[in-house]
Structures are given as C-alpha cells and as structure tokens.
Amino acid sequence: PTRRSSDLTSNTTLVTLGIGGNGIGFSEIVSQCLSRSRTQPGGAACKAYYTSSGSDALAARIASAGPKVGAVLTRIRQRAPRARVLLVGYPTILAPGGAGCPEAPFSAGDTAYLYQTFQKLNSMLQRQAEAAGAQYVDTAASSAGHDICQPPGTRWIEGRVPTSSAIPFHPNALGMRNTANQVLAAARSAP
C-alpha cells in the first residue's frame, strides 16, 4: 500500500519513491504530442510546439521540477533520518530511433524529442537523488527493447489502446515486474 509522508517516522528504514512525471505534465505532453505529431508525420510538430518560444518548454519544466523533487527528498530525510531512500526512475517508453507505431503514432522527429525529454527527466531525478543522499534506481536501461512499439508480451509499456490491464502510456504488469526487480536489487545492494 502507498504510504503518506506523514507515516514516515524515525523508525522507518526504507522508502521508495516515484516522482516527476506528473510534475512535468506527462498526460498533457502525451495528448499534445499525439494530436500534433499526426499533423506532420514527416516532421516534428510536437517538438516545434514545445520549442516555439526559442527555448525547450519541457526541458524548463524538468529543470523547474528538480528543486521540488529535492525538497521532497529533504522532507523524507527529516521525517525518516535513518531510512534508505530509493528514488525510482522512469522506464524506456519509446525507442531512441525511428518513428512511432500504431500504439504510439508519433513522427520520427517527435519520437526522438520525447525520448530525449524522458532521458532528461531521468537525469534530473538521478542528480536530485545523489544530492539528497538517496539512491537512484534506473529502470530505463533494463526496459530498453520493451517500449510501447514492441508486440504484446514483449512490450512493458502500453500504448494509447492498451492490450493488457494498464493505463495508456504506463507500465503493464511486465513493466511493473521489471521495476519491482530493479527496486529489490537496489534494496539488497550495499548502500
């Protein structure tokens, strides 16, 4: 069960935390990119939308979320000073090269942009974990090759029309099993 930060005490020994995607507007990003990418299948309409001001709005959102993540980690440390804190990163949602697929119909340019954006999000999470004395749990490397565009049974992230019990653009049971395995491995390793 999910525990609230108010449940943390000086007796807490392990905290796992997944944070960041909602803070940068993950659902809105997917929605914008799905509709915009369709208008320019050979271009990068989503990237153009988020960079139209001359700077990358998603990179700015990630940068803005960094101190908020750091503040959450600090509050955890204050409430549970003896706890080992594991900050869980995001899995590989889209493959780094090529165009999308029917499950994630993004143009090649937008697929690359979104892939880079989620790499930036994971990098920010890793930096915040290190700065706060927490341990970053990488799920991107272990989930490579299991992105949305893989066939059912191989894919660990569902597309816009899930083929298993999962929310669109979120991990399915196989993806969550991978996350659990990465968290367990990190928890068992020396701090």
N, C-alpha and C positions, 0 to 999 in steps of 0.2 A: 504494500500500500504506500501511497505517496504520503510523505510526512511534511508538515509545515515547518518553517524555520523556527516557530515558537516551540516546537517539540525538541529542538536541539538543546542539549544540556552539557554540563562539564563531564558527564559520564559517556557521552556519545563518542564512539571510536571510529566510525566510518560514515562518510557522507558521499553520495554520488549525486551528481547534478548535470542536467542537460539544460542549456540555456542559450539564447541568442537568436534563433531563427524567427521566433515571433517578434522579438525586439526590432528586427530589421524589416518586418512586414512580409514574411515569407509567402503567405496566402495571396496578398496583393501583388507581389512580384510575379508569382506563377500566373495569376489571372491576367495581368497586363501583358506578360510575355506571350501567353497563349494567343491572345487576341491580336497583338501587334505583329508577331512573327508570321502569322498567316498572311498578312498583307504584303509581305516581301519575302517569299520563300527562298529567294536567292540572295537576300541581304541580311541586315541585322537591325530590324525596326525596333526591337526591344532595347537593344544596346543604344540605338540612336535616341530613343525616348529618355532613357536614364542618364544620358551624357549630353543632352541638348543644351544644357546651360554652360557647357565648356568644361565641366568637371563631372566626375562619376558620382551620381547621387547614391548609388548602392555602396560604393566604397566609403562615402561620407557617413552613411547610416551605420556601417560596420565600425568605423572609427568612433562614432558617437556612442555606440553600444559598448565599446571597450571599457570605459570607466564605470559604466553601470554594472557590468559583469564583475569587474574588480571590486566594486562596493559590495556586491552580494557575497563574494568570496571573503571579504573582510568581515562582514557580519556573521558569516558562518564560523569563521575562526574565533570571533569574540564570544559567540554562544557555545561553541564546542572546541575549546582550545587544544584538547588532546586528540581530536579527530583527524584521521587521514581523509583528505578531501580529493575525490576523483572527479574531474571536470570532463564530461564525455563530449567528444567532437561529433560532427555530422558525417554520415556515410557518403560514398560517391553516388550522387543522384543521377548525373548524366556522364556519359563517356567523354573524355577530353577532346576527342577529334570527331569530325563528321557531323552530319545533320542529325536531327532528331528522328523520331519514328512515329508510327500511329499513336503510341501510348503517350508520347511527349513530342507533339508536332512543332518543334522549334526549328528555325532555319539553322544552317551550319554556323553562321556568324553569331546568332543568339545562343546556340548551344555552347559555343566556346566562351562567350561572355558569361553565361550563367555558371559554367564550370569554374571559371576563374573567380567569380564572385564567391562561390562557396569555398574555394581554396582560401580566399582572403578571410572569410568568416572563421574557418578552422585555424588559420594562422593567428588571428586575433585572440581566439579562445586559448590557444597554446601559450601565447605571450602573457595573457592575464593569469593563467594557471601558474606559470613559472614565477611571475611577480608576486603572487599571493602565497607561494609555498605549497600550492596544490599540485596534483599530478594530472597531466593531460592524458586522456585516453583516446588514441587515434582509432577511428573506425573507418576512415576513408581508404586507407591502404588495403585493409582486409576485405573491403567491399568492392574494390575495383574488379570489373568484369561481371558485376552483378547489378548493374544500373537498370534504369527504367526500360531501356530498349532491348534488354535480354528477354528470351522466351520465359513463359511461366515455368517455375521450378528452378530456374537459374537466376531470375530477377529477384532482388531483395527489396526493391523499391517499386511501389505500384504506380502506374500511370494515371491518366485522367479518368479511365474506366477500369477500376481495379478488377483483377481476375481472382483475387483472394480477399479474405476479410481484412481489409486495411483501408485507411483513408487515402484518397488520391494524393500522390506525390509524397507519401510517407512510407516508412518501412513496413513490410508484411511480416509474417511470423518468422520466415527465414532471416530477414534482415534484423529483427529484434533478437533472434538467437545469436547472430553474429555479434551484435552489440553486447549482449549478456556475456558471451565468451570473452570479449575484449576487456570488459569490466572485471570479470572474475580473474582473468590473467593478471591484470594490473593490481587487483586487491591481494593476490597471492604473492606478487613480487615484493622484493625488499623495497621499502620506501626510499 
